[in-house]
Amino acid sequence: MSIESLLVPLGIALFAIPAIDLFRELFQPGGRGGIGHLVARIVWRVLRAPARRSPLIASLTGPIILLLTLAAWLGLSVLGWALMLTPAMNGSAFVGHEAGGAFVDALYLSLVTISTLGFGDVVPDADWARLIVPLEALFGLGVAAGSISWLFNVQTVLSHRSTLATRIAMLEAAEGGTPDTLPIEQLDRSEALVMDLASHLASVHADLVHVPISYWFKTGEDRHSLPEQLAWLVHLADRCTVARDPIVRLHGGVLRRQLDGTLRDVAHEFLHLPRDTPSGEVLAAWRRDHSIAGA
Protein backbone atom coordinates (compact mmCIF):
# COMPACT_ATOMS: atom_id res chain seq x y z
CA MET A 1 0.00 0.00 0.00
CA SER A 2 1.46 3.34 -1.07
CA ILE A 3 1.73 6.36 1.16
CA GLU A 4 -0.45 8.33 -1.25
CA SER A 5 -3.33 5.89 -0.74
CA LEU A 6 -3.24 6.64 2.99
CA LEU A 7 -3.46 10.41 2.60
CA VAL A 8 -7.23 10.56 2.03
CA PRO A 9 -8.24 8.50 5.11
CA LEU A 10 -5.59 10.30 7.17
CA GLY A 11 -6.95 13.66 6.01
CA ILE A 12 -10.52 12.61 6.82
CA ALA A 13 -9.47 11.54 10.31
CA LEU A 14 -7.53 14.76 10.87
CA PHE A 15 -10.45 16.89 9.66
CA ALA A 16 -12.92 14.94 11.82
CA ILE A 17 -11.10 15.96 15.01
CA PRO A 18 -11.81 19.73 14.79
CA ALA A 19 -15.19 19.16 13.10
CA ILE A 20 -16.48 17.03 16.00
CA ASP A 21 -14.83 19.31 18.55
CA LEU A 22 -16.40 22.40 16.98
CA PHE A 23 -19.83 20.78 16.92
CA ARG A 24 -19.60 19.82 20.59
CA GLU A 25 -18.36 23.26 21.63
CA LEU A 26 -20.77 25.38 19.60
CA PHE A 27 -23.89 23.34 18.99
CA GLN A 28 -24.19 20.69 21.71
CA PRO A 29 -25.73 22.03 24.95
CA GLY A 30 -23.29 21.36 27.76
CA GLY A 31 -20.72 20.03 25.30
CA ARG A 32 -17.06 20.65 25.86
CA GLY A 33 -14.53 20.30 23.08
CA GLY A 34 -11.28 18.56 23.87
CA ILE A 35 -9.18 20.99 21.82
CA GLY A 36 -10.48 24.04 23.65
CA HIS A 37 -9.98 22.33 27.01
CA LEU A 38 -6.40 21.38 26.11
CA VAL A 39 -5.61 24.88 24.83
CA ALA A 40 -7.07 26.44 27.99
CA ARG A 41 -4.98 24.23 30.28
CA ILE A 42 -1.75 24.91 28.37
CA VAL A 43 -2.31 28.68 28.16
CA TRP A 44 -3.30 28.91 31.81
CA ARG A 45 -0.21 26.99 32.91
CA VAL A 46 1.93 29.46 30.98
CA LEU A 47 0.09 32.65 31.98
CA ARG A 48 -1.10 31.76 35.47
CA ALA A 49 1.77 33.38 37.39
CA PRO A 50 2.09 36.56 35.27
CA ALA A 51 -1.71 36.92 35.17
CA ARG A 52 -1.80 37.15 38.96
CA ARG A 53 0.64 40.05 38.85
CA SER A 54 -0.68 41.91 35.83
CA PRO A 55 -4.31 42.95 35.25
CA LEU A 56 -3.51 43.32 31.54
CA ILE A 57 -2.32 39.72 31.17
CA ALA A 58 -5.26 38.51 33.26
CA SER A 59 -7.72 40.31 30.99
CA LEU A 60 -6.04 38.82 27.89
CA THR A 61 -6.04 35.20 29.09
CA GLY A 62 -9.58 34.42 27.93
CA PRO A 63 -9.25 36.09 24.50
CA ILE A 64 -5.93 34.31 23.90
CA ILE A 65 -7.52 30.94 24.69
CA LEU A 66 -10.45 31.71 22.39
CA LEU A 67 -8.24 32.80 19.49
CA LEU A 68 -5.85 29.85 19.85
CA THR A 69 -8.79 27.44 19.94
CA LEU A 70 -10.13 28.92 16.71
CA ALA A 71 -6.64 28.74 15.18
CA ALA A 72 -6.33 25.08 16.18
CA TRP A 73 -9.72 24.25 14.62
CA LEU A 74 -8.83 26.00 11.38
CA GLY A 75 -5.26 24.71 11.25
CA LEU A 76 -6.25 21.07 11.68
CA SER A 77 -9.09 21.50 9.19
CA VAL A 78 -6.84 23.06 6.55
CA LEU A 79 -4.24 20.32 7.01
CA GLY A 80 -6.87 17.58 6.87
CA TRP A 81 -8.39 18.91 3.65
CA ALA A 82 -4.92 19.39 2.16
CA LEU A 83 -4.06 15.74 2.81
CA MET A 84 -7.35 14.66 1.21
CA LEU A 85 -6.69 16.78 -1.88
CA THR A 86 -3.00 15.92 -2.34
CA PRO A 87 -3.59 12.75 -4.44
CA ALA A 88 -5.77 14.78 -6.81
CA MET A 89 -3.25 17.57 -7.41
CA ASN A 90 -0.81 15.86 -9.78
CA GLY A 91 -3.10 16.43 -12.75
CA SER A 92 -4.46 19.77 -11.61
CA ALA A 93 -4.94 22.85 -13.75
CA PHE A 94 -2.95 25.93 -12.81
CA VAL A 95 -3.61 29.46 -13.96
CA GLY A 96 -0.75 31.92 -14.27
CA HIS A 97 2.01 29.87 -12.63
CA GLU A 98 3.80 26.58 -12.74
CA ALA A 99 2.63 23.69 -10.63
CA GLY A 100 4.52 23.21 -7.40
CA GLY A 101 4.63 20.18 -5.16
CA ALA A 102 1.35 18.31 -4.85
CA PHE A 103 1.05 18.85 -1.09
CA VAL A 104 2.02 22.53 -1.28
CA ASP A 105 -0.58 23.13 -3.98
CA ALA A 106 -3.19 21.18 -2.01
CA LEU A 107 -2.37 23.21 1.11
CA TYR A 108 -2.71 26.46 -0.85
CA LEU A 109 -6.03 25.33 -2.34
CA SER A 110 -7.27 24.33 1.11
CA LEU A 111 -6.32 27.70 2.61
CA VAL A 112 -8.01 29.81 -0.06
CA THR A 113 -11.07 27.55 -0.06
CA ILE A 114 -11.73 27.42 3.68
CA SER A 115 -11.29 31.20 3.83
CA THR A 116 -13.84 31.42 0.96
CA LEU A 117 -11.44 33.58 -1.07
CA GLY A 118 -11.71 31.21 -4.02
CA PHE A 119 -9.02 32.71 -6.28
CA GLY A 120 -9.57 29.93 -8.81
CA ASP A 121 -5.90 29.78 -9.85
CA VAL A 122 -5.60 26.16 -8.71
CA VAL A 123 -8.23 23.64 -9.80
CA PRO A 124 -7.89 19.91 -9.07
CA ASP A 125 -8.28 17.70 -12.11
CA ALA A 126 -9.99 14.76 -10.39
CA ASP A 127 -13.79 14.92 -10.47
CA TRP A 128 -14.19 13.78 -6.86
CA ALA A 129 -11.81 16.52 -5.68
CA ARG A 130 -13.72 19.23 -7.55
CA LEU A 131 -16.89 18.01 -5.84
CA ILE A 132 -15.52 18.13 -2.28
CA VAL A 133 -13.75 21.51 -2.57
CA PRO A 134 -17.07 23.43 -2.29
CA LEU A 135 -17.82 21.42 0.86
CA GLU A 136 -14.68 22.86 2.44
CA ALA A 137 -15.87 26.36 1.54
CA LEU A 138 -19.21 25.64 3.21
CA PHE A 139 -17.37 24.35 6.27
CA GLY A 140 -15.31 27.55 6.35
CA LEU A 141 -18.48 29.64 6.28
CA GLY A 142 -19.91 27.52 9.08
CA VAL A 143 -16.79 28.02 11.20
CA ALA A 144 -16.93 31.79 10.63
CA ALA A 145 -20.62 32.01 11.55
CA GLY A 146 -20.21 29.69 14.53
CA SER A 147 -17.20 31.64 15.79
CA ILE A 148 -19.11 34.92 15.69
CA SER A 149 -22.01 33.31 17.55
CA TRP A 150 -19.57 31.82 20.07
CA LEU A 151 -18.03 35.24 20.70
CA PHE A 152 -21.46 36.80 21.28
CA ASN A 153 -22.34 33.94 23.65
CA VAL A 154 -19.16 34.54 25.64
CA GLN A 155 -19.90 38.27 25.91
CA THR A 156 -23.46 37.54 27.09
CA VAL A 157 -22.18 35.10 29.70
CA LEU A 158 -19.63 37.60 30.98
CA SER A 159 -22.34 40.26 31.21
CA HIS A 160 -24.55 37.95 33.31
CA ARG A 161 -21.66 37.07 35.61
CA SER A 162 -20.52 40.66 36.04
CA THR A 163 -24.09 41.84 36.69
CA LEU A 164 -24.59 39.30 39.48
CA ALA A 165 -21.21 40.12 41.04
CA THR A 166 -21.91 43.86 40.91
CA ARG A 167 -25.35 43.40 42.45
CA ILE A 168 -23.91 41.38 45.33
CA ALA A 169 -21.19 44.02 45.82
CA MET A 170 -23.84 46.75 46.01
CA LEU A 171 -25.84 44.77 48.59
CA GLU A 172 -22.67 44.15 50.57
CA ALA A 173 -21.80 47.84 50.56
CA ALA A 174 -25.34 48.85 51.52
CA GLU A 175 -25.43 46.41 54.43
CA GLY A 176 -22.02 47.26 55.83
CA GLY A 177 -20.17 44.18 54.63
CA THR A 178 -22.44 41.41 55.99
CA PRO A 179 -26.03 40.32 55.36
CA ASP A 180 -26.85 40.34 59.09
CA THR A 181 -28.95 43.50 58.86
CA LEU A 182 -31.10 42.28 55.96
CA PRO A 183 -34.75 41.89 57.07
CA ILE A 184 -34.92 38.22 56.10
CA GLU A 185 -37.70 37.54 58.61
CA GLN A 186 -40.06 39.60 56.48
CA LEU A 187 -41.36 37.14 53.91
CA ASP A 188 -42.46 39.68 51.32
CA ARG A 189 -38.95 41.14 51.11
CA SER A 190 -36.82 38.04 51.67
CA GLU A 191 -38.66 36.04 49.01
CA ALA A 192 -37.95 38.58 46.30
CA LEU A 193 -34.30 39.01 47.30
CA VAL A 194 -33.16 35.46 48.06
CA MET A 195 -35.05 33.73 45.26
CA ASP A 196 -33.95 36.35 42.73
CA LEU A 197 -30.31 35.89 43.74
CA ALA A 198 -30.70 32.10 43.51
CA SER A 199 -32.26 32.46 40.05
CA HIS A 200 -29.44 34.68 38.81
CA LEU A 201 -26.84 32.29 40.22
CA ALA A 202 -28.57 29.36 38.49
CA SER A 203 -28.32 31.28 35.21
CA VAL A 204 -24.62 31.95 35.74
CA HIS A 205 -24.10 28.27 36.63
CA ALA A 206 -25.79 27.20 33.39
CA ASP A 207 -23.62 29.69 31.49
CA LEU A 208 -20.46 28.10 32.88
CA VAL A 209 -21.68 24.64 31.89
CA HIS A 210 -22.74 25.64 28.36
CA VAL A 211 -19.89 28.09 27.63
CA PRO A 212 -16.97 26.75 29.70
CA ILE A 213 -14.40 29.00 28.01
CA SER A 214 -16.03 31.93 29.83
CA TYR A 215 -14.36 30.73 33.05
CA TRP A 216 -11.00 31.94 31.74
CA PHE A 217 -12.19 35.49 31.13
CA LYS A 218 -11.18 37.44 34.20
CA THR A 219 -11.74 40.91 35.59
CA GLY A 220 -9.33 43.05 37.55
CA GLU A 221 -12.02 44.66 39.73
CA ASP A 222 -13.32 42.79 42.78
CA ARG A 223 -16.82 44.22 42.43
CA HIS A 224 -17.11 42.61 38.97
CA SER A 225 -15.50 39.32 40.05
CA LEU A 226 -18.04 36.66 41.00
CA PRO A 227 -15.68 34.48 43.10
CA GLU A 228 -14.78 37.57 45.14
CA GLN A 229 -18.45 38.28 45.88
CA LEU A 230 -19.83 34.78 46.48
CA ALA A 231 -18.67 34.69 50.11
CA TRP A 232 -21.36 37.27 50.94
CA LEU A 233 -23.95 35.10 49.20
CA VAL A 234 -22.83 32.06 51.22
CA HIS A 235 -23.25 34.11 54.40
CA LEU A 236 -26.75 35.16 53.35
CA ALA A 237 -27.77 31.58 52.54
CA ASP A 238 -26.44 30.31 55.87
CA ARG A 239 -28.36 32.97 57.78
CA CYS A 240 -31.58 32.23 55.93
CA THR A 241 -31.34 28.50 56.66
CA VAL A 242 -31.51 29.17 60.42
CA ALA A 243 -34.31 31.76 60.29
CA ARG A 244 -37.50 31.22 62.30
CA ASP A 245 -39.81 31.54 59.31
CA PRO A 246 -40.03 28.18 57.44
CA ILE A 247 -40.48 29.91 54.08
CA VAL A 248 -37.32 31.93 54.64
CA ARG A 249 -35.51 28.70 55.56
CA LEU A 250 -36.81 27.13 52.36
CA HIS A 251 -35.53 30.02 50.27
CA GLY A 252 -32.20 29.91 52.07
CA GLY A 253 -31.97 26.18 51.37
CA VAL A 254 -32.63 26.76 47.67
CA LEU A 255 -29.88 29.39 47.52
CA ARG A 256 -27.50 27.16 49.48
CA ARG A 257 -28.08 24.17 47.20
CA GLN A 258 -27.55 26.34 44.13
CA LEU A 259 -24.30 27.64 45.61
CA ASP A 260 -23.13 24.10 46.38
CA GLY A 261 -24.04 22.88 42.88
CA THR A 262 -22.19 25.74 41.22
CA LEU A 263 -19.10 25.26 43.36
CA ARG A 264 -19.11 21.48 42.77
CA ASP A 265 -19.02 21.96 39.01
CA VAL A 266 -16.35 24.66 39.23
CA ALA A 267 -14.25 22.36 41.44
CA HIS A 268 -14.52 19.41 39.06
CA GLU A 269 -14.39 21.13 35.66
CA PHE A 270 -11.93 23.97 36.23
CA LEU A 271 -10.05 23.55 39.50
CA HIS A 272 -9.56 19.77 39.15
CA LEU A 273 -10.71 19.15 42.70
CA PRO A 274 -13.02 16.32 43.84
CA ARG A 275 -16.72 17.14 43.65
CA ASP A 276 -17.06 16.50 47.39
CA THR A 277 -14.51 19.19 48.26
CA PRO A 278 -16.05 21.50 50.90
CA SER A 279 -17.63 24.60 49.38
CA GLY A 280 -15.43 26.92 51.42
CA GLU A 281 -12.27 25.33 50.01
CA VAL A 282 -13.61 25.48 46.46
CA LEU A 283 -14.53 29.14 46.81
CA ALA A 284 -11.08 29.94 48.21
CA ALA A 285 -9.41 28.09 45.33
CA TRP A 286 -11.62 29.86 42.79
CA ARG A 287 -10.74 33.24 44.29
CA ARG A 288 -7.03 32.38 44.16
CA ASP A 289 -7.40 31.27 40.54
CA HIS A 290 -8.87 34.65 39.60
CA SER A 291 -6.89 36.82 42.00
CA ILE A 292 -4.61 39.62 40.87
CA ALA A 293 -1.99 41.01 43.21
CA GLY A 294 -2.85 44.56 44.18
CA ALA A 295 -6.33 44.41 42.63
C-alpha positions, -999 to 999 in steps of 0.1 A, spaced: 0 0 0 15 33 -11 17 64 12 -5 83 -13 -33 59 -7 -32 66 30 -35 104 26 -72 106 20 -82 85 51 -56 103 72 -70 137 60 -105 126 68 -95 115 103 -75 148 109 -105 169 97 -129 149 118 -111 160 150 -118 197 148 -152 192 131 -165 170 160 -148 193 185 -164 224 170 -198 208 169 -196 198 206 -184 233 216 -208 254 196 -239 233 190 -242 207 217 -257 220 250 -233 214 278 -207 200 253 -171 207 259 -145 203 231 -113 186 239 -92 210 218 -105 240 237 -100 223 270 -64 214 261 -56 249 248 -71 264 280 -50 242 303 -18 249 284 -23 287 282 -33 289 318 -2 270 329 19 295 310 1 326 320 -11 318 355 18 334 374 21 366 353 -17 369 352 -18 371 390 6 400 389 -7 419 358 -43 430 352 -35 433 315 -23 397 312 -53 385 333 -77 403 310 -60 388 279 -60 352 291 -96 344 279 -93 361 245 -59 343 239 -75 309 247 -104 317 224 -82 328 195 -59 299 199 -88 274 199 -101 289 167 -66 287 152 -63 251 162 -97 243 146 -88 260 114 -53 247 113 -63 211 117 -91 215 92 -68 231 65 -42 203 70 -69 176 69 -84 189 37 -49 194 22 -41 157 28 -73 147 12 -67 168 -19 -30 159 -23 -36 127 -44 -58 148 -68 -32 176 -74 -8 159 -98 -31 164 -128 -45 198 -116 -49 228 -137 -30 259 -128 -36 295 -140 -7 319 -143 20 299 -126 38 266 -127 26 237 -106 45 232 -74 46 202 -52 13 183 -49 10 189 -11 20 225 -13 -6 231 -40 -32 212 -20 -24 232 11 -27 265 -8 -60 253 -23 -73 243 11 -63 277 26 -80 298 -1 -111 275 -1 -117 274 37 -113 312 38 -138 314 10 -114 336 -11 -117 312 -40 -90 327 -63 -96 299 -88 -59 298 -99 -56 262 -87 -82 236 -98 -79 199 -91 -83 177 -121 -100 148 -104 -138 149 -105 -142 138 -69 -118 165 -57 -137 192 -75 -169 180 -58 -155 181 -23 -138 215 -26 -171 234 -23 -178 214 9 -147 229 24 -159 264 15 -192 256 32 -174 244 63 -153 276 63 -185 296 63 -199 275 91 -168 280 112 -169 318 106 -206 320 115 -202 297 145 -172 316 158 -191 349 157 -220 333 175 -196 318 201 -180 352 207 -215 368 213 -223 339 237 -192 345 256 -199 383 259 -235 375 271 -222 351 297 -196 376 310 -223 403 312 -245 379 333 -217 371 356 -205 407 360 -241 418 367 -246 393 395 -212 401 410 -219 439 409 -253 434 425 -239 414 453 -212 440 458 -238 467 460 -258 448 486 -227 441 506 -218 478 506 -253 488 515 -254 464 544 -220 473 558 -202 442 546 -224 414 560 -260 403 554 -269 403 591 -290 435 589 -311 423 560 -347 419 571 -349 382 561 -377 375 586 -401 396 565 -414 371 539 -425 397 513 -389 411 511 -368 380 517 -387 360 490 -379 386 463 -343 390 473 -332 355 481 -351 337 453 -340 364 427 -303 359 437 -307 321 435 -323 325 401 -294 347 388 -268 323 402 -286 294 385 -283 313 352 -246 319 357 -241 283 366 -258 272 334 -236 297 315 -205 281 329 -217 246 319 -227 256 284 -199 281 276 -170 267 297 -144 290 280 -160 319 298 -144 307 331 -110 319 317 -122 355 311 -112 374 342 -117 409 356 -93 430 375 -120 447 397 -133 428 428 -168 442 424 -171 426 390 -155 393 401 -180 367 410 -157 345 431 -148 376 451 -184 383 459 -198 348 465 -187 347 501 -214 373 509 -240 351 492 -228 321 512 -233 341 544 -267 352 533 -278 316 525 -264 303 559 -284 330 578 -316 322 559 -313 285 567 -315 292 604 -343 318 603 -375 312 623 -398 315 593 -400 282 574 -405 299 541 -373 319 546 -355 287 556 -368 271 524 -355 300 503 -322 299 521 -320 262 514 -326 268 477 -299 294 475 -275 272 495 -281 242 472 -275 263 441 -243 276 456 -231 241 464 -240 229 429 -222 257 412 -191 253 434 -191 215 428 -190 220 390 -163 247 392 -143 224 414 -145 194 391 -144 211 357 -119 240 362 -100 236 395 -96 198 391 -107 191 427 -130 163 438 -167 171 437 -171 165 474 -145 192 483 -161 215 509 -176 246 494 -154 269 514 -123 253 500 -136 255 465 -145 291 468 -111 299 482 -94 281 453 -116 299 428 -107 332 443 -70 324 442 -74 313 405 -89 347 396 -69 368 420 -46 396 409 -20 410 432 -29 446 442 -63 444 426 
